Amino acid sequence: MTWSKRSFVLFVLLSCFACTSLKQPSQQTDYYTLEYESPQVQGITALPFVLRVERFSVSPLYNTLQIIYRDRSFRREAYPYEKWRANPGDLVTYYLSRDFKNLGLFKAVASYDSRVEPSLILEGSVDEFFEWDSEEGWKAVLTVSTVLLSHPEPDLSNRIIFQKTFHTVKPCKKRNVTSLSEAMSEAMAEVSAQVIRTIYQHLVK
Protein backbone atom coordinates (compact mmCIF):
# COMPACT_ATOMS: atom_id res chain seq x y z
CA MET A 1 0.00 0.00 0.00
CA THR A 2 1.41 3.33 -1.04
CA TRP A 3 1.90 6.21 1.41
CA SER A 4 -0.95 8.18 -0.12
CA LYS A 5 -3.34 5.25 0.29
CA ARG A 6 -2.25 4.73 3.89
CA SER A 7 -2.83 8.40 4.64
CA PHE A 8 -6.29 8.25 3.10
CA VAL A 9 -7.25 5.16 5.15
CA LEU A 10 -5.97 6.81 8.33
CA PHE A 11 -7.97 9.95 7.54
CA VAL A 12 -11.16 7.92 7.03
CA LEU A 13 -10.66 6.04 10.32
CA LEU A 14 -10.07 9.25 12.26
CA SER A 15 -13.13 10.84 10.69
CA CYS A 16 -15.29 7.87 11.65
CA PHE A 17 -13.98 7.99 15.22
CA ALA A 18 -14.68 11.71 15.47
CA CYS A 19 -18.23 11.28 14.18
CA THR A 20 -18.86 8.44 16.62
CA SER A 21 -17.56 10.53 19.52
CA LEU A 22 -19.80 13.45 18.60
CA LYS A 23 -22.84 11.20 18.57
CA GLN A 24 -22.18 9.94 22.09
CA PRO A 25 -24.47 11.75 24.55
CA SER A 26 -22.62 13.75 27.19
CA GLN A 27 -23.31 13.08 30.86
CA GLN A 28 -26.17 15.26 32.06
CA THR A 29 -25.55 17.50 35.07
CA ASP A 30 -28.34 17.61 37.66
CA TYR A 31 -28.89 20.79 39.66
CA TYR A 32 -30.31 20.93 43.20
CA THR A 33 -31.59 23.66 45.49
CA LEU A 34 -33.30 24.09 48.86
CA GLU A 35 -37.05 23.86 49.39
CA TYR A 36 -38.83 24.59 52.67
CA GLU A 37 -41.62 26.72 54.08
CA SER A 38 -40.54 29.87 55.92
CA PRO A 39 -40.46 29.16 59.67
CA GLN A 40 -43.25 30.53 61.84
CA VAL A 41 -41.55 31.87 64.95
CA GLN A 42 -44.01 32.22 67.83
CA GLY A 43 -44.07 35.03 70.38
CA ILE A 44 -42.68 37.87 68.27
CA THR A 45 -44.21 41.13 67.05
CA ALA A 46 -43.25 43.51 64.26
CA LEU A 47 -40.38 45.92 64.91
CA PRO A 48 -39.90 49.41 63.37
CA PHE A 49 -36.56 48.68 61.70
CA VAL A 50 -35.31 48.33 58.14
CA LEU A 51 -33.01 45.33 57.78
CA ARG A 52 -30.50 44.90 54.99
CA VAL A 53 -29.11 41.39 54.49
CA GLU A 54 -25.65 41.56 52.99
CA ARG A 55 -24.39 38.87 50.64
CA PHE A 56 -22.87 36.11 52.78
CA SER A 57 -19.32 35.00 52.11
CA VAL A 58 -18.38 31.31 51.93
CA SER A 59 -15.53 29.23 53.31
CA PRO A 60 -13.02 28.38 50.53
CA LEU A 61 -13.86 24.69 50.95
CA TYR A 62 -17.48 25.22 49.89
CA ASN A 63 -17.32 28.31 47.68
CA THR A 64 -18.47 26.44 44.60
CA LEU A 65 -21.57 25.11 42.84
CA GLN A 66 -20.24 21.60 43.26
CA ILE A 67 -21.82 19.46 45.97
CA ILE A 68 -19.07 18.68 48.45
CA TYR A 69 -19.02 15.53 50.57
CA ARG A 70 -16.80 14.17 53.34
CA ASP A 71 -16.26 10.41 53.42
CA ARG A 72 -13.19 10.35 55.65
CA SER A 73 -11.13 12.64 57.86
CA PHE A 74 -9.14 15.43 56.18
CA ARG A 75 -10.77 14.73 52.83
CA ARG A 76 -13.37 16.58 50.75
CA GLU A 77 -14.65 15.36 47.40
CA ALA A 78 -17.20 16.68 44.88
CA TYR A 79 -19.81 14.97 42.74
CA PRO A 80 -18.94 15.26 39.04
CA TYR A 81 -22.51 15.54 37.70
CA GLU A 82 -24.55 16.93 40.62
CA LYS A 83 -24.36 20.60 41.54
CA TRP A 84 -26.17 23.26 43.54
CA ARG A 85 -28.20 25.66 41.45
CA ALA A 86 -26.53 28.61 43.23
CA ASN A 87 -23.51 29.24 45.42
CA PRO A 88 -24.11 28.30 49.11
CA GLY A 89 -23.55 31.92 50.14
CA ASP A 90 -26.24 33.12 47.75
CA LEU A 91 -28.61 30.36 48.86
CA VAL A 92 -28.26 31.27 52.55
CA THR A 93 -28.54 35.00 51.79
CA TYR A 94 -31.68 34.53 49.72
CA TYR A 95 -33.51 32.23 52.12
CA LEU A 96 -32.73 34.36 55.17
CA SER A 97 -34.06 37.45 53.36
CA ARG A 98 -37.14 35.57 52.18
CA ASP A 99 -37.90 34.24 55.66
CA PHE A 100 -37.58 37.69 57.25
CA LYS A 101 -39.95 39.12 54.63
CA ASN A 102 -42.51 36.33 54.99
CA LEU A 103 -42.49 36.63 58.78
CA GLY A 104 -43.12 40.37 58.65
CA LEU A 105 -40.78 41.02 61.58
CA PHE A 106 -39.42 44.32 60.19
CA LYS A 107 -40.83 47.40 58.53
CA ALA A 108 -38.82 46.40 55.46
CA VAL A 109 -36.17 43.89 54.43
CA ALA A 110 -33.71 45.07 51.78
CA SER A 111 -31.28 43.03 49.69
CA TYR A 112 -27.55 43.72 49.60
CA ASP A 113 -27.85 45.67 46.31
CA SER A 114 -30.80 47.79 47.44
CA ARG A 115 -30.59 51.59 47.74
CA VAL A 116 -32.93 51.59 50.72
CA GLU A 117 -31.21 53.07 53.77
CA PRO A 118 -31.21 50.42 56.55
CA SER A 119 -31.27 50.82 60.30
CA LEU A 120 -29.87 47.30 60.76
CA ILE A 121 -27.37 45.30 58.70
CA LEU A 122 -26.97 41.52 58.85
CA GLU A 123 -23.64 40.19 57.63
CA GLY A 124 -22.28 36.67 57.76
CA SER A 125 -20.51 33.70 56.28
CA VAL A 126 -21.31 30.12 55.37
CA ASP A 127 -18.62 28.16 57.22
CA GLU A 128 -19.87 24.64 56.43
CA PHE A 129 -22.20 23.38 53.71
CA PHE A 130 -21.53 19.75 52.92
CA GLU A 131 -22.62 16.12 52.97
CA TRP A 132 -21.05 13.97 55.70
CA ASP A 133 -20.93 10.28 54.77
CA SER A 134 -20.52 7.82 57.63
CA GLU A 135 -21.32 4.19 58.35
CA GLU A 136 -24.49 5.27 60.16
CA GLY A 137 -25.71 7.19 57.10
CA TRP A 138 -25.41 10.50 55.32
CA LYS A 139 -25.90 13.88 57.03
CA ALA A 140 -26.25 17.48 55.90
CA VAL A 141 -23.94 19.84 57.79
CA LEU A 142 -24.65 23.57 57.86
CA THR A 143 -22.77 26.22 59.86
CA VAL A 144 -23.55 29.92 59.47
CA SER A 145 -21.85 32.80 61.29
CA THR A 146 -23.71 36.11 61.61
CA VAL A 147 -23.08 39.68 62.76
CA LEU A 148 -25.92 42.16 63.34
CA LEU A 149 -24.90 45.81 63.06
CA SER A 150 -26.66 49.04 63.93
CA HIS A 151 -26.61 51.55 61.06
CA PRO A 152 -25.58 54.30 60.95
CA GLU A 153 -23.53 54.14 64.13
CA PRO A 154 -20.13 55.89 64.29
CA ASP A 155 -19.21 54.32 67.64
CA LEU A 156 -17.82 50.85 66.92
CA SER A 157 -18.53 49.70 70.48
CA ASN A 158 -22.23 50.33 69.90
CA ARG A 159 -22.33 49.26 66.26
CA ILE A 160 -22.16 45.49 66.83
CA ILE A 161 -25.42 44.26 68.35
CA PHE A 162 -24.38 40.61 68.41
CA GLN A 163 -22.12 38.07 66.74
CA LYS A 164 -23.08 34.40 66.77
CA THR A 165 -22.50 31.13 64.93
CA PHE A 166 -25.34 28.70 64.22
CA HIS A 167 -24.61 25.03 63.56
CA THR A 168 -26.89 22.12 62.79
CA VAL A 169 -26.64 18.57 61.39
CA LYS A 170 -29.61 16.81 59.79
CA PRO A 171 -29.74 13.12 58.75
CA CYS A 172 -30.48 12.16 55.15
CA LYS A 173 -33.33 9.69 54.67
CA LYS A 174 -31.46 7.90 51.89
CA ARG A 175 -27.95 7.83 50.48
CA ASN A 176 -28.56 10.07 47.48
CA VAL A 177 -28.27 13.74 46.57
CA THR A 178 -32.04 14.33 46.61
CA SER A 179 -32.13 13.27 50.25
CA LEU A 180 -29.15 15.52 50.91
CA SER A 181 -31.09 18.46 49.45
CA GLU A 182 -34.04 17.65 51.71
CA ALA A 183 -31.81 17.40 54.78
CA MET A 184 -29.98 20.63 53.91
CA SER A 185 -33.36 22.34 53.51
CA GLU A 186 -34.32 21.21 57.02
CA ALA A 187 -30.98 22.50 58.31
CA MET A 188 -31.51 25.88 56.63
CA ALA A 189 -35.03 26.16 58.05
CA GLU A 190 -33.70 25.49 61.56
CA VAL A 191 -30.81 27.95 61.24
CA SER A 192 -33.13 30.60 59.80
CA ALA A 193 -35.51 30.27 62.75
CA GLN A 194 -32.60 30.49 65.19
CA VAL A 195 -31.23 33.63 63.51
CA ILE A 196 -34.65 35.29 63.54
CA ARG A 197 -35.25 34.44 67.18
CA THR A 198 -31.78 35.62 68.23
CA ILE A 199 -32.13 38.95 66.42
CA TYR A 200 -35.52 39.55 67.97
CA GLN A 201 -34.28 38.78 71.47
CA HIS A 202 -31.41 41.26 71.12
CA LEU A 203 -33.60 44.04 69.74
CA VAL A 204 -36.31 43.87 72.41
CA LYS A 205 -33.99 43.82 75.43
Secondary structure, DSSP 8 states (H G I E B T S, - for coil): --HHHHHHHHHHHHHHHHHHHHHS-----EEE---------TT---EEEEEEE---EE-TTT-SSEEEEESSTT--EEEEEEEESS-HHHHHHHHHHHHHHHHT-EEEEEETT--S--SEEEEEEEEEEEEEEETTEEEEEEEEEEEEEESS-S-HHHHEEEEEEEEEEEE-SSSSHHHHHHHHHHHHHHHHHHHHHHHHHHH--
